[in-house]
Amino acid sequence: LPNQKGFNVTIPYKQQVMPLLDEIDPEAAEVGAVNVVRVGKDANGKRTLKGYNSDIYGFWESIKPFIKKDIHKKALILGTGGASKAVLYMLRKNGIETLFVSRSKREGMITYDELTPAIMDEYKVIVNCSPVGMHPHVDECPDIPYECLTADHLAFDLVYNPDVTLFLKKSAEQGAATKNGLEMLHLQAIRAWEIWNME
């Protein structure tokens, strides 16, 4: 494809693609994940590949209107894949403390079994970065104590198919504000288009 300007990279390849690139945007390098690759040419006309991360823009622009700075000071990140790295980067960049929740015990993370009412009360933002609940597995959801959620909580799901995942449904039933990943998908795509077409 001689006229190709770039392409997107999706799960589970956002980290695996990085060693294959000629250059990585500093922000994407700091995030540790690439989801946009720009095809360019060097001084000799040889094609080059540069990696970017547009998830960081899409995620923050999508969740920002829901963030109440006096309440949403800490966030739980469910899942540890490539998308979670963009979420971690933007939450921390905007002063929100984070804690990873994983199925397996690892340093600096807690497991779903360790989610106590006290932790749920402390961490008012919950971001699902795992594929749990995505079509066709619509009857599944992350194993968190939903009964601990309140109207002060914000539940954000990177999944956008179905529109309302079981995670969002159960969170909304407790009064939490909810948002799916569709706008994030649109926003990161717009950013990707800008990256491919910049001079």
C-alpha positions in Angstrom: 0.0 0.0 0.0 2.4 2.8 -1.2 0.0 5.6 -0.3 -0.8 4.3 3.2 -0.5 7.1 5.8 -1.0 4.9 8.9 -3.0 2.4 10.8 -4.5 1.6 14.2 -3.4 -1.1 16.6 -5.8 -2.7 19.0 -5.9 -5.1 21.8 -3.9 -7.2 22.5 -1.1 -5.7 20.4 -0.6 -2.2 21.8 2.6 -3.2 23.6 3.8 -5.9 21.2 4.0 -3.5 18.3 6.4 -1.1 20.0 9.7 -2.9 19.2 8.7 -3.1 15.5 8.6 0.7 15.1 11.3 3.1 14.0 10.3 5.9 16.4 7.8 6.4 19.3 6.2 9.6 20.3 7.6 10.6 23.8 4.1 10.6 25.3 3.3 7.1 23.9 6.7 5.9 25.2 5.8 7.2 28.6 2.4 5.5 28.5 4.0 2.2 27.3 1.4 1.5 24.6 0.9 2.5 21.0 -2.5 2.4 19.2 -1.7 4.6 16.2 1.1 4.2 13.7 2.0 6.9 11.2 3.7 5.8 8.0 6.3 8.4 6.9 9.5 8.6 4.9 13.1 9.4 5.9 15.5 11.6 4.0 16.4 8.7 1.7 12.7 7.9 0.9 12.6 4.8 3.0 9.3 4.2 4.8 9.3 4.7 8.5 6.8 3.8 11.2 6.2 6.1 14.2 4.0 5.1 17.1 1.5 7.4 19.0 -1.2 6.9 21.6 -4.5 8.6 20.8 -6.3 6.6 23.6 -5.0 9.2 26.1 -6.8 12.0 24.4 -10.0 10.0 23.8 -10.2 8.8 27.3 -9.6 12.1 29.1 -11.9 14.2 26.8 -14.6 11.6 27.3 -14.4 11.3 31.1 -13.5 14.9 31.9 -17.0 16.3 32.0 -18.0 13.7 34.7 -15.0 14.4 37.0 -15.9 16.3 40.2 -12.6 17.4 41.6 -13.8 17.5 45.2 -15.1 13.9 45.1 -13.2 12.1 42.4 -9.7 12.1 43.8 -8.9 8.3 43.5 -9.6 5.7 40.8 -9.6 1.9 40.6 -8.4 0.6 37.2 -9.8 -2.8 36.4 -7.5 -4.7 34.1 -3.8 -4.3 33.2 -3.7 -4.4 29.4 -2.5 -1.8 26.9 -5.6 0.4 27.2 -5.2 0.6 31.0 -1.8 2.2 30.5 -3.4 5.2 28.7 -6.0 5.4 31.5 -3.3 5.3 34.2 -1.3 8.0 32.4 -4.1 10.5 32.1 -5.6 10.0 35.5 -2.2 10.5 37.2 -1.4 13.5 34.9 -4.7 15.1 36.1 -3.9 14.5 39.8 -6.1 11.5 40.4 -4.5 8.7 42.5 -4.8 5.2 41.0 -4.9 1.6 42.0 -4.8 -1.4 39.7 -7.2 -4.3 40.3 -6.1 -7.6 38.7 -7.3 -11.2 38.7 -3.8 -12.3 39.8 -1.7 -11.0 42.7 1.1 -8.8 41.5 3.2 -6.1 43.1 1.5 -2.7 43.3 -1.9 -4.2 42.5 -4.8 -5.7 44.5 -7.0 -8.5 43.4 -10.8 -8.4 43.1 -11.1 -10.4 46.3 -9.3 -7.6 48.2 -11.9 -4.9 47.3 -13.4 -4.0 50.7 -16.2 -1.6 51.4 -13.5 0.8 52.7 -11.6 0.7 49.4 -14.8 1.2 47.4 -15.6 4.2 49.6 -12.2 5.7 49.1 -11.9 5.2 45.3 -14.9 7.0 43.8 -13.9 6.5 40.1 -13.9 2.9 38.6 -12.6 2.4 35.1 -13.1 -1.0 33.4 -10.2 -1.5 31.1 -10.8 -5.3 30.7 -12.8 -6.8 27.9 -15.2 -8.4 30.5 -18.8 -7.8 29.5 -18.0 -7.2 25.8 -20.2 -8.8 23.2 -20.9 -11.7 23.0 -20.2 -12.2 26.7 -22.9 -9.6 27.7 -23.9 -11.5 30.8 -20.5 -11.0 32.4 -19.1 -8.1 34.5 -16.0 -7.3 36.6 -16.3 -9.0 40.0 -16.5 -5.9 42.2 -18.9 -5.2 45.2 -21.4 -3.2 43.4 -23.5 -2.8 46.5 -20.8 -0.4 47.8 -21.3 2.1 45.0 -23.1 5.4 45.6 -24.3 8.5 43.8 -20.8 9.9 44.3 -19.2 7.1 42.2 -18.3 7.3 38.5 -18.2 4.1 36.5 -16.5 4.3 33.1 -16.3 1.3 30.8 -14.0 1.2 27.8 -16.3 -1.4 26.3 -18.8 0.1 23.9 -20.6 -3.1 22.6 -23.1 -3.4 24.1 -24.0 0.2 24.8 -24.9 -0.6 28.4 -22.7 -3.4 29.8 -23.6 -5.3 32.9 -20.9 -3.3 34.7 -22.6 0.0 33.8 -26.1 -1.4 34.5 -25.2 -2.6 38.0 -23.3 0.6 38.7 -26.3 2.8 37.6 -28.6 0.8 39.8 -26.6 2.0 42.8 -26.9 5.6 41.6 -23.4 6.0 40.1 -22.8 8.1 37.1 -21.9 5.9 34.1 -20.2 6.3 30.7 -19.3 3.8 28.0 -16.3 3.8 25.7 -18.0 4.8 22.5 -17.1 8.5 22.7 -13.6 7.6 23.6 -13.4 5.4 20.5 -14.7 8.3 18.3 -12.3 10.8 19.9 -9.2 8.7 19.6 -10.1 8.0 15.9 -10.4 11.7 15.2 -7.0 12.2 16.9 -5.5 9.3 14.8 -6.8 10.9 11.6 -5.1 14.2 12.6 -1.8 12.3 13.3 -1.9 10.6 9.9 -2.6 13.9 8.1 -0.3 16.3 9.9 2.4 17.9 7.7 
